[in-house]
Amino acid sequence: MKIEVRKQEALRAHQNVMNQMLQVIDEICRKHNISYLLFAGTALGAVRHQGFIPWDDDLDIVMLRSEYERFLKIAPRELDPEVYYLQGEFSEHWPNFFSKLRKNNTACIERYIPKDEKVHQGVYVDIFPCDNLSDNRFKRGMQFVASKVVIARSLSERGYLTHNIAKKVVLAASRCFSQKFMLRFAQDRKENESKNVHTFFAAASKYKKNVFPREWFVQTVEMQFEGRMYPVSAFYDEMLTRVYGDYMELPSESERACKVHADIVDLEHSYENYIGIQKHMKIEEYTRSIR
């Protein structure tokens, strides 16, 4: 019982740090009129718990591509570089298709061994882009396929580990395609005001759970999250139902455990202290070392 209490206390401390980071993001966005939304499990937490889902260890926000790019350009000028690091998509040491705000001098080690030891692995907030979805049915399907190629290529370059043979084949095959071309195709920048948008580079893996009417990301309402008000989709009920089904029903204890993202969390020491340990980890050895 005492171990479980300590784990909950540690998780709550982790959530508090992410919440502080969200406040920083919110202040920048409000100052520069950058639109964003709480997204995925964070939006669910706002609706169902008025804060973090009690067992959740990450925080997600989403922005339409134009707003996302404005944020990536403006935020570095507003952030304290001694405290925070903006890990922009496809930036140096980060070959990934979305961005993160990281906190310096912390550690949040996920279930992979990075090929690049210089990648920042501090506590983070996920920042996802939302892109145009073509009005052409065939092209929509191809956008989804293109996004999967980009994701697989990025995971391979990042150092993703898996025992699944099919996944290993996909990771290897992704290197046969031009990632830049696939990325441009998936974004479909030619359609600035398409009827629908997609979050293929965000949370869910299935097509239908990543496709939404544009207005769901344009019209917002303020909702309480950890004692402060933040923007969520005005269509949060429809959005959460599409992604989670009956989202007000609590998952089982075993399903909650599957939501864990980080296995080493240290709020007081840099991830650099763990690189030696991480290099020798195997997939089955990730056991949430600090919690």
PADOMI-366373 format. One record per residue (C-alpha): residue number from 1; z, x, y; residue in one letter; chain. Coordinates in steps of 0.25 Angstrom, whole numbers, padded with zeros to 4 digits. Layout:
residues N
doti: NUM&Z: Z&X: X&Y: Y&fitor: A&drendren: A;
...
end
This chain:
residues 291
doti: 1&Z: 0000&X: 0000&Y: 0000&fitor: M&drendren: A;
doti: 2&Z: 0004&X: 0011&Y: 0010&fitor: K&drendren: A;
doti: 3&Z: -0010&X: 0018&Y: 0007&fitor: I&drendren: A;
doti: 4&Z: -0017&X: 0005&Y: 0010&fitor: E&drendren: A;
doti: 5&Z: -0009&X: 0004&Y: 0023&fitor: V&drendren: A;
doti: 6&Z: -0013&X: 0018&Y: 0027&fitor: R&drendren: A;
doti: 7&Z: -0027&X: 0015&Y: 0024&fitor: K&drendren: A;
doti: 8&Z: -0027&X: 0003&Y: 0033&fitor: Q&drendren: A;
doti: 9&Z: -0020&X: 0010&Y: 0044&fitor: E&drendren: A;
doti: 10&Z: -0031&X: 0021&Y: 0043&fitor: A&drendren: A;
doti: 11&Z: -0042&X: 0011&Y: 0043&fitor: L&drendren: A;
doti: 12&Z: -0036&X: 0004&Y: 0055&fitor: R&drendren: A;
doti: 13&Z: -0035&X: 0017&Y: 0063&fitor: A&drendren: A;
doti: 14&Z: -0050&X: 0020&Y: 0060&fitor: H&drendren: A;
doti: 15&Z: -0054&X: 0006&Y: 0065&fitor: Q&drendren: A;
doti: 16&Z: -0046&X: 0009&Y: 0078&fitor: N&drendren: A;
doti: 17&Z: -0054&X: 0021&Y: 0080&fitor: V&drendren: A;
doti: 18&Z: -0067&X: 0014&Y: 0078&fitor: M&drendren: A;
doti: 19&Z: -0062&X: 0003&Y: 0087&fitor: N&drendren: A;
doti: 20&Z: -0060&X: 0013&Y: 0098&fitor: Q&drendren: A;
doti: 21&Z: -0074&X: 0018&Y: 0096&fitor: M&drendren: A;
doti: 22&Z: -0079&X: 0004&Y: 0097&fitor: L&drendren: A;
doti: 23&Z: -0072&X: 0002&Y: 0110&fitor: Q&drendren: A;
doti: 24&Z: -0079&X: 0015&Y: 0115&fitor: V&drendren: A;
doti: 25&Z: -0093&X: 0009&Y: 0111&fitor: I&drendren: A;
doti: 26&Z: -0090&X: -0004&Y: 0117&fitor: D&drendren: A;
doti: 27&Z: -0086&X: 0002&Y: 0130&fitor: E&drendren: A;
doti: 28&Z: -0099&X: 0010&Y: 0131&fitor: I&drendren: A;
doti: 29&Z: -0108&X: -0002&Y: 0127&fitor: C&drendren: A;
doti: 30&Z: -0101&X: -0011&Y: 0137&fitor: R&drendren: A;
doti: 31&Z: -0103&X: -0001&Y: 0148&fitor: K&drendren: A;
doti: 32&Z: -0118&X: 0001&Y: 0146&fitor: H&drendren: A;
doti: 33&Z: -0121&X: -0013&Y: 0141&fitor: N&drendren: A;
doti: 34&Z: -0125&X: -0009&Y: 0127&fitor: I&drendren: A;
doti: 35&Z: -0124&X: -0021&Y: 0117&fitor: S&drendren: A;
doti: 36&Z: -0118&X: -0019&Y: 0104&fitor: Y&drendren: A;
doti: 37&Z: -0111&X: -0027&Y: 0093&fitor: L&drendren: A;
doti: 38&Z: -0100&X: -0026&Y: 0083&fitor: L&drendren: A;
doti: 39&Z: -0108&X: -0026&Y: 0070&fitor: F&drendren: A;
doti: 40&Z: -0106&X: -0027&Y: 0055&fitor: A&drendren: A;
doti: 41&Z: -0092&X: -0026&Y: 0050&fitor: G&drendren: A;
doti: 42&Z: -0087&X: -0024&Y: 0064&fitor: T&drendren: A;
doti: 43&Z: -0092&X: -0037&Y: 0069&fitor: A&drendren: A;
doti: 44&Z: -0087&X: -0043&Y: 0056&fitor: L&drendren: A;
doti: 45&Z: -0073&X: -0037&Y: 0060&fitor: G&drendren: A;
doti: 46&Z: -0074&X: -0043&Y: 0074&fitor: A&drendren: A;
doti: 47&Z: -0077&X: -0057&Y: 0069&fitor: V&drendren: A;
doti: 48&Z: -0068&X: -0057&Y: 0057&fitor: R&drendren: A;
doti: 49&Z: -0056&X: -0048&Y: 0061&fitor: H&drendren: A;
doti: 50&Z: -0058&X: -0046&Y: 0076&fitor: Q&drendren: A;
doti: 51&Z: -0058&X: -0031&Y: 0073&fitor: G&drendren: A;
doti: 52&Z: -0061&X: -0022&Y: 0061&fitor: F&drendren: A;
doti: 53&Z: -0063&X: -0027&Y: 0047&fitor: I&drendren: A;
doti: 54&Z: -0049&X: -0022&Y: 0042&fitor: P&drendren: A;
doti: 55&Z: -0056&X: -0013&Y: 0031&fitor: W&drendren: A;
doti: 56&Z: -0068&X: -0009&Y: 0040&fitor: D&drendren: A;
doti: 57&Z: -0069&X: 0006&Y: 0043&fitor: D&drendren: A;
doti: 58&Z: -0081&X: 0006&Y: 0052&fitor: D&drendren: A;
doti: 59&Z: -0086&X: -0001&Y: 0065&fitor: L&drendren: A;
doti: 60&Z: -0100&X: -0006&Y: 0068&fitor: D&drendren: A;
doti: 61&Z: -0108&X: -0009&Y: 0080&fitor: I&drendren: A;
doti: 62&Z: -0123&X: -0013&Y: 0082&fitor: V&drendren: A;
doti: 63&Z: -0133&X: -0012&Y: 0094&fitor: M&drendren: A;
doti: 64&Z: -0147&X: -0016&Y: 0096&fitor: L&drendren: A;
doti: 65&Z: -0155&X: -0004&Y: 0095&fitor: R&drendren: A;
doti: 66&Z: -0158&X: -0003&Y: 0111&fitor: S&drendren: A;
doti: 67&Z: -0143&X: -0004&Y: 0113&fitor: E&drendren: A;
doti: 68&Z: -0140&X: 0006&Y: 0102&fitor: Y&drendren: A;
doti: 69&Z: -0148&X: 0016&Y: 0108&fitor: E&drendren: A;
doti: 70&Z: -0142&X: 0014&Y: 0122&fitor: R&drendren: A;
doti: 71&Z: -0129&X: 0016&Y: 0116&fitor: F&drendren: A;
doti: 72&Z: -0133&X: 0029&Y: 0109&fitor: L&drendren: A;
doti: 73&Z: -0138&X: 0034&Y: 0122&fitor: K&drendren: A;
doti: 74&Z: -0126&X: 0030&Y: 0131&fitor: I&drendren: A;
doti: 75&Z: -0114&X: 0031&Y: 0122&fitor: A&drendren: A;
doti: 76&Z: -0114&X: 0047&Y: 0122&fitor: P&drendren: A;
doti: 77&Z: -0112&X: 0047&Y: 0137&fitor: R&drendren: A;
doti: 78&Z: -0100&X: 0037&Y: 0136&fitor: E&drendren: A;
doti: 79&Z: -0093&X: 0043&Y: 0124&fitor: L&drendren: A;
doti: 80&Z: -0082&X: 0054&Y: 0125&fitor: D&drendren: A;
doti: 81&Z: -0089&X: 0065&Y: 0116&fitor: P&drendren: A;
doti: 82&Z: -0075&X: 0070&Y: 0113&fitor: E&drendren: A;
doti: 83&Z: -0071&X: 0057&Y: 0106&fitor: V&drendren: A;
doti: 84&Z: -0084&X: 0051&Y: 0101&fitor: Y&drendren: A;
doti: 85&Z: -0098&X: 0054&Y: 0095&fitor: Y&drendren: A;
doti: 86&Z: -0110&X: 0045&Y: 0095&fitor: L&drendren: A;
doti: 87&Z: -0117&X: 0047&Y: 0082&fitor: Q&drendren: A;
doti: 88&Z: -0131&X: 0042&Y: 0086&fitor: G&drendren: A;
doti: 89&Z: -0141&X: 0038&Y: 0075&fitor: E&drendren: A;
doti: 90&Z: -0150&X: 0049&Y: 0070&fitor: F&drendren: A;
doti: 91&Z: -0143&X: 0059&Y: 0079&fitor: S&drendren: A;
doti: 92&Z: -0139&X: 0073&Y: 0076&fitor: E&drendren: A;
doti: 93&Z: -0130&X: 0074&Y: 0063&fitor: H&drendren: A;
doti: 94&Z: -0132&X: 0059&Y: 0061&fitor: W&drendren: A;
doti: 95&Z: -0145&X: 0055&Y: 0054&fitor: P&drendren: A;
doti: 96&Z: -0141&X: 0040&Y: 0054&fitor: N&drendren: A;
doti: 97&Z: -0147&X: 0027&Y: 0058&fitor: F&drendren: A;
doti: 98&Z: -0135&X: 0022&Y: 0067&fitor: F&drendren: A;
doti: 99&Z: -0125&X: 0028&Y: 0076&fitor: S&drendren: A;
doti: 100&Z: -0110&X: 0030&Y: 0076&fitor: K&drendren: A;
doti: 101&Z: -0099&X: 0032&Y: 0086&fitor: L&drendren: A;
doti: 102&Z: -0090&X: 0043&Y: 0081&fitor: R&drendren: A;
doti: 103&Z: -0076&X: 0048&Y: 0085&fitor: K&drendren: A;
doti: 104&Z: -0074&X: 0062&Y: 0085&fitor: N&drendren: A;
doti: 105&Z: -0063&X: 0069&Y: 0078&fitor: N&drendren: A;
doti: 106&Z: -0062&X: 0059&Y: 0067&fitor: T&drendren: A;
doti: 107&Z: -0068&X: 0057&Y: 0053&fitor: A&drendren: A;
doti: 108&Z: -0075&X: 0046&Y: 0047&fitor: C&drendren: A;
doti: 109&Z: -0081&X: 0051&Y: 0034&fitor: I&drendren: A;
doti: 110&Z: -0090&X: 0041&Y: 0027&fitor: E&drendren: A;
doti: 111&Z: -0096&X: 0042&Y: 0013&fitor: R&drendren: A;
doti: 112&Z: -0106&X: 0052&Y: 0014&fitor: Y&drendren: A;
doti: 113&Z: -0107&X: 0067&Y: 0015&fitor: I&drendren: A;
doti: 114&Z: -0115&X: 0071&Y: 0028&fitor: P&drendren: A;
doti: 115&Z: -0126&X: 0081&Y: 0027&fitor: K&drendren: A;
doti: 116&Z: -0124&X: 0085&Y: 0041&fitor: D&drendren: A;
doti: 117&Z: -0110&X: 0090&Y: 0043&fitor: E&drendren: A;
doti: 118&Z: -0111&X: 0088&Y: 0058&fitor: K&drendren: A;
doti: 119&Z: -0112&X: 0073&Y: 0057&fitor: V&drendren: A;
doti: 120&Z: -0100&X: 0066&Y: 0065&fitor: H&drendren: A;
doti: 121&Z: -0091&X: 0058&Y: 0055&fitor: Q&drendren: A;
doti: 122&Z: -0080&X: 0053&Y: 0065&fitor: G&drendren: A;
doti: 123&Z: -0075&X: 0039&Y: 0065&fitor: V&drendren: A;
doti: 124&Z: -0087&X: 0030&Y: 0069&fitor: Y&drendren: A;
doti: 125&Z: -0092&X: 0017&Y: 0074&fitor: V&drendren: A;
doti: 126&Z: -0106&X: 0013&Y: 0069&fitor: D&drendren: A;
doti: 127&Z: -0117&X: 0009&Y: 0079&fitor: I&drendren: A;
doti: 128&Z: -0129&X: 0002&Y: 0073&fitor: F&drendren: A;
doti: 129&Z: -0142&X: -0001&Y: 0079&fitor: P&drendren: A;
doti: 130&Z: -0149&X: -0015&Y: 0078&fitor: C&drendren: A;
doti: 131&Z: -0164&X: -0014&Y: 0078&fitor: D&drendren: A;
doti: 132&Z: -0176&X: -0024&Y: 0079&fitor: N&drendren: A;
doti: 133&Z: -0181&X: -0031&Y: 0067&fitor: L&drendren: A;
doti: 134&Z: -0195&X: -0033&Y: 0066&fitor: S&drendren: A;
doti: 135&Z: -0200&X: -0048&Y: 0067&fitor: D&drendren: A;
doti: 136&Z: -0210&X: -0044&Y: 0056&fitor: N&drendren: A;
doti: 137&Z: -0205&X: -0047&Y: 0042&fitor: R&drendren: A;
doti: 138&Z: -0211&X: -0036&Y: 0035&fitor: F&drendren: A;
doti: 139&Z: -0207&X: -0026&Y: 0046&fitor: K&drendren: A;
doti: 140&Z: -0193&X: -0031&Y: 0045&fitor: R&drendren: A;
doti: 141&Z: -0192&X: -0027&Y: 0030&fitor: G&drendren: A;
doti: 142&Z: -0198&X: -0013&Y: 0033&fitor: M&drendren: A;
doti: 143&Z: -0188&X: -0011&Y: 0044&fitor: Q&drendren: A;
doti: 144&Z: -0177&X: -0013&Y: 0034&fitor: F&drendren: A;
doti: 145&Z: -0183&X: -0003&Y: 0024&fitor: V&drendren: A;
doti: 146&Z: -0185&X: 0007&Y: 0035&fitor: A&drendren: A;
doti: 147&Z: -0171&X: 0006&Y: 0039&fitor: S&drendren: A;
doti: 148&Z: -0166&X: 0009&Y: 0025&fitor: K&drendren: A;
doti: 149&Z: -0175&X: 0021&Y: 0025&fitor: V&drendren: A;
doti: 150&Z: -0168&X: 0026&Y: 0038&fitor: V&drendren: A;
doti: 151&Z: -0155&X: 0023&Y: 0033&fitor: I&drendren: A;
doti: 152&Z: -0157&X: 0030&Y: 0019&fitor: A&drendren: A;
doti: 153&Z: -0163&X: 0042&Y: 0026&fitor: R&drendren: A;
doti: 154&Z: -0151&X: 0043&Y: 0036&fitor: S&drendren: A;
doti: 155&Z: -0141&X: 0042&Y: 0025&fitor: L&drendren: A;
doti: 156&Z: -0148&X: 0053&Y: 0017&fitor: S&drendren: A;
doti: 157&Z: -0148&X: 0062&Y: 0029&fitor: E&drendren: A;
doti: 158&Z: -0133&X: 0058&Y: 0032&fitor: R&drendren: A;
doti: 159&Z: -0128&X: 0062&Y: 0018&fitor: G&drendren: A;
doti: 160&Z: -0126&X: 0048&Y: 0011&fitor: Y&drendren: A;
doti: 161&Z: -0121&X: 0049&Y: -0003&fitor: L&drendren: A;
doti: 162&Z: -0124&X: 0039&Y: -0014&fitor: T&drendren: A;
doti: 163&Z: -0123&X: 0039&Y: -0029&fitor: H&drendren: A;
doti: 164&Z: -0134&X: 0027&Y: -0029&fitor: N&drendren: A;
doti: 165&Z: -0147&X: 0032&Y: -0035&fitor: I&drendren: A;
doti: 166&Z: -0155&X: 0022&Y: -0027&fitor: A&drendren: A;
doti: 167&Z: -0149&X: 0026&Y: -0014&fitor: K&drendren: A;
doti: 168&Z: -0151&X: 0040&Y: -0017&fitor: K&drendren: A;
doti: 169&Z: -0166&X: 0037&Y: -0019&fitor: V&drendren: A;
doti: 170&Z: -0167&X: 0029&Y: -0006&fitor: V&drendren: A;
doti: 171&Z: -0160&X: 0040&Y: 0002&fitor: L&drendren: A;
doti: 172&Z: -0170&X: 0050&Y: -0004&fitor: A&drendren: A;
doti: 173&Z: -0182&X: 0041&Y: -0002&fitor: A&drendren: A;
doti: 174&Z: -0178&X: 0039&Y: 0013&fitor: S&drendren: A;
doti: 175&Z: -0182&X: 0053&Y: 0016&fitor: R&drendren: A;
doti: 176&Z: -0197&X: 0050&Y: 0013&fitor: C&drendren: A;
doti: 177&Z: -0198&X: 0042&Y: 0026&fitor: F&drendren: A;
doti: 178&Z: -0198&X: 0045&Y: 0041&fitor: S&drendren: A;
doti: 179&Z: -0184&X: 0040&Y: 0046&fitor: Q&drendren: A;
doti: 180&Z: -0189&X: 0039&Y: 0060&fitor: K&drendren: A;
doti: 181&Z: -0200&X: 0030&Y: 0057&fitor: F&drendren: A;
doti: 182&Z: -0192&X: 0021&Y: 0048&fitor: M&drendren: A;
doti: 183&Z: -0181&X: 0021&Y: 0059&fitor: L&drendren: A;
doti: 184&Z: -0191&X: 0016&Y: 0070&fitor: R&drendren: A;
doti: 185&Z: -0197&X: 0006&Y: 0060&fitor: F&drendren: A;
doti: 186&Z: -0183&X: 0000&Y: 0057&fitor: A&drendren: A;
doti: 187&Z: -0180&X: -0001&Y: 0072&fitor: Q&drendren: A;
doti: 188&Z: -0193&X: -0008&Y: 0076&fitor: D&drendren: A;
doti: 189&Z: -0191&X: -0004&Y: 0090&fitor: R&drendren: A;
doti: 190&Z: -0205&X: -0011&Y: 0094&fitor: K&drendren: A;
doti: 191&Z: -0198&X: -0025&Y: 0092&fitor: E&drendren: A;
doti: 192&Z: -0188&X: -0025&Y: 0104&fitor: N&drendren: A;
doti: 193&Z: -0184&X: -0039&Y: 0103&fitor: E&drendren: A;
doti: 194&Z: -0187&X: -0043&Y: 0088&fitor: S&drendren: A;
doti: 195&Z: -0180&X: -0056&Y: 0084&fitor: K&drendren: A;
doti: 196&Z: -0171&X: -0049&Y: 0074&fitor: N&drendren: A;
doti: 197&Z: -0164&X: -0036&Y: 0073&fitor: V&drendren: A;
doti: 198&Z: -0159&X: -0027&Y: 0061&fitor: H&drendren: A;
doti: 199&Z: -0147&X: -0018&Y: 0059&fitor: T&drendren: A;
doti: 200&Z: -0153&X: -0011&Y: 0047&fitor: F&drendren: A;
doti: 201&Z: -0147&X: 0002&Y: 0052&fitor: F&drendren: A;
doti: 202&Z: -0133&X: -0004&Y: 0053&fitor: A&drendren: A;
doti: 203&Z: -0123&X: -0010&Y: 0043&fitor: A&drendren: A;
doti: 204&Z: -0129&X: -0019&Y: 0032&fitor: A&drendren: A;
doti: 205&Z: -0139&X: -0015&Y: 0022&fitor: S&drendren: A;
doti: 206&Z: -0146&X: -0028&Y: 0019&fitor: K&drendren: A;
doti: 207&Z: -0158&X: -0033&Y: 0027&fitor: Y&drendren: A;
doti: 208&Z: -0153&X: -0047&Y: 0030&fitor: K&drendren: A;
doti: 209&Z: -0140&X: -0041&Y: 0035&fitor: K&drendren: A;
doti: 210&Z: -0146&X: -0033&Y: 0045&fitor: N&drendren: A;
doti: 211&Z: -0156&X: -0043&Y: 0052&fitor: V&drendren: A;
doti: 212&Z: -0151&X: -0051&Y: 0063&fitor: F&drendren: A;
doti: 213&Z: -0157&X: -0059&Y: 0075&fitor: P&drendren: A;
doti: 214&Z: -0157&X: -0051&Y: 0087&fitor: R&drendren: A;
doti: 215&Z: -0149&X: -0061&Y: 0095&fitor: E&drendren: A;
doti: 216&Z: -0137&X: -0057&Y: 0086&fitor: W&drendren: A;
doti: 217&Z: -0136&X: -0044&Y: 0092&fitor: F&drendren: A;
doti: 218&Z: -0139&X: -0048&Y: 0106&fitor: V&drendren: A;
doti: 219&Z: -0129&X: -0060&Y: 0108&fitor: Q&drendren: A;
doti: 220&Z: -0115&X: -0055&Y: 0107&fitor: T&drendren: A;
doti: 221&Z: -0101&X: -0060&Y: 0108&fitor: V&drendren: A;
doti: 222&Z: -0088&X: -0052&Y: 0110&fitor: E&drendren: A;
doti: 223&Z: -0078&X: -0052&Y: 0098&fitor: M&drendren: A;
doti: 224&Z: -0064&X: -0046&Y: 0096&fitor: Q&drendren: A;
doti: 225&Z: -0064&X: -0033&Y: 0088&fitor: F&drendren: A;
doti: 226&Z: -0051&X: -0025&Y: 0088&fitor: E&drendren: A;
doti: 227&Z: -0046&X: -0032&Y: 0101&fitor: G&drendren: A;
doti: 228&Z: -0058&X: -0030&Y: 0109&fitor: R&drendren: A;
doti: 229&Z: -0071&X: -0038&Y: 0111&fitor: M&drendren: A;
doti: 230&Z: -0084&X: -0033&Y: 0106&fitor: Y&drendren: A;
doti: 231&Z: -0098&X: -0038&Y: 0105&fitor: P&drendren: A;
doti: 232&Z: -0102&X: -0045&Y: 0092&fitor: V&drendren: A;
doti: 233&Z: -0115&X: -0053&Y: 0089&fitor: S&drendren: A;
doti: 234&Z: -0114&X: -0067&Y: 0094&fitor: A&drendren: A;
doti: 235&Z: -0120&X: -0071&Y: 0080&fitor: F&drendren: A;
doti: 236&Z: -0109&X: -0063&Y: 0073&fitor: Y&drendren: A;
doti: 237&Z: -0107&X: -0075&Y: 0063&fitor: D&drendren: A;
doti: 238&Z: -0121&X: -0074&Y: 0059&fitor: E&drendren: A;
doti: 239&Z: -0122&X: -0059&Y: 0059&fitor: M&drendren: A;
doti: 240&Z: -0109&X: -0057&Y: 0051&fitor: L&drendren: A;
doti: 241&Z: -0114&X: -0068&Y: 0041&fitor: T&drendren: A;
doti: 242&Z: -0127&X: -0061&Y: 0039&fitor: R&drendren: A;
doti: 243&Z: -0121&X: -0048&Y: 0036&fitor: V&drendren: A;
doti: 244&Z: -0108&X: -0052&Y: 0029&fitor: Y&drendren: A;
doti: 245&Z: -0109&X: -0066&Y: 0024&fitor: G&drendren: A;
doti: 246&Z: -0096&X: -0073&Y: 0025&fitor: D&drendren: A;
doti: 247&Z: -0090&X: -0063&Y: 0034&fitor: Y&drendren: A;
doti: 248&Z: -0077&X: -0069&Y: 0036&fitor: M&drendren: A;
doti: 249&Z: -0073&X: -0068&Y: 0021&fitor: E&drendren: A;
doti: 250&Z: -0066&X: -0055&Y: 0019&fitor: L&drendren: A;
doti: 251&Z: -0071&X: -0045&Y: 0008&fitor: P&drendren: A;
doti: 252&Z: -0064&X: -0041&Y: -0004&fitor: S&drendren: A;
doti: 253&Z: -0055&X: -0029&Y: -0004&fitor: E&drendren: A;
doti: 254&Z: -0065&X: -0021&Y: -0012&fitor: S&drendren: A;
doti: 255&Z: -0076&X: -0025&Y: -0002&fitor: E&drendren: A;
doti: 256&Z: -0067&X: -0020&Y: 0009&fitor: R&drendren: A;
doti: 257&Z: -0066&X: -0007&Y: 0003&fitor: A&drendren: A;
doti: 258&Z: -0081&X: -0005&Y: 0002&fitor: C&drendren: A;
doti: 259&Z: -0082&X: -0006&Y: 0017&fitor: K&drendren: A;
doti: 260&Z: -0076&X: 0008&Y: 0019&fitor: V&drendren: A;
doti: 261&Z: -0085&X: 0018&Y: 0026&fitor: H&drendren: A;
doti: 262&Z: -0077&X: 0030&Y: 0029&fitor: A&drendren: A;
doti: 263&Z: -0069&X: 0038&Y: 0018&fitor: D&drendren: A;
doti: 264&Z: -0063&X: 0049&Y: 0027&fitor: I&drendren: A;
doti: 265&Z: -0057&X: 0044&Y: 0041&fitor: V&drendren: A;
doti: 266&Z: -0049&X: 0053&Y: 0050&fitor: D&drendren: A;
doti: 267&Z: -0046&X: 0048&Y: 0064&fitor: L&drendren: A;
doti: 268&Z: -0040&X: 0061&Y: 0069&fitor: E&drendren: A;
doti: 269&Z: -0049&X: 0072&Y: 0063&fitor: H&drendren: A;
doti: 270&Z: -0064&X: 0075&Y: 0063&fitor: S&drendren: A;
doti: 271&Z: -0073&X: 0072&Y: 0052&fitor: Y&drendren: A;
doti: 272&Z: -0077&X: 0087&Y: 0053&fitor: E&drendren: A;
doti: 273&Z: -0064&X: 0090&Y: 0045&fitor: N&drendren: A;
doti: 274&Z: -0069&X: 0082&Y: 0033&fitor: Y&drendren: A;
doti: 275&Z: -0083&X: 0088&Y: 0032&fitor: I&drendren: A;
doti: 276&Z: -0078&X: 0098&Y: 0021&fitor: G&drendren: A;
doti: 277&Z: -0072&X: 0087&Y: 0013&fitor: I&drendren: A;
doti: 278&Z: -0084&X: 0078&Y: 0015&fitor: Q&drendren: A;
doti: 279&Z: -0094&X: 0088&Y: 0010&fitor: K&drendren: A;
doti: 280&Z: -0088&X: 0088&Y: -0004&fitor: H&drendren: A;
doti: 281&Z: -0086&X: 0073&Y: -0005&fitor: M&drendren: A;
doti: 282&Z: -0093&X: 0065&Y: -0015&fitor: K&drendren: A;
doti: 283&Z: -0096&X: 0050&Y: -0014&fitor: I&drendren: A;
doti: 284&Z: -0085&X: 0046&Y: -0023&fitor: E&drendren: A;
doti: 285&Z: -0075&X: 0055&Y: -0016&fitor: E&drendren: A;
doti: 286&Z: -0075&X: 0047&Y: -0003&fitor: Y&drendren: A;
doti: 287&Z: -0061&X: 0040&Y: -0004&fitor: T&drendren: A;
doti: 288&Z: -0057&X: 0037&Y: 0010&fitor: R&drendren: A;
doti: 289&Z: -0050&X: 0050&Y: 0012&fitor: S&drendren: A;
doti: 290&Z: -0043&X: 0046&Y: 0025&fitor: I&drendren: A;
doti: 291&Z: -0038&X: 0032&Y: 0027&fitor: R&drendren: A;
end
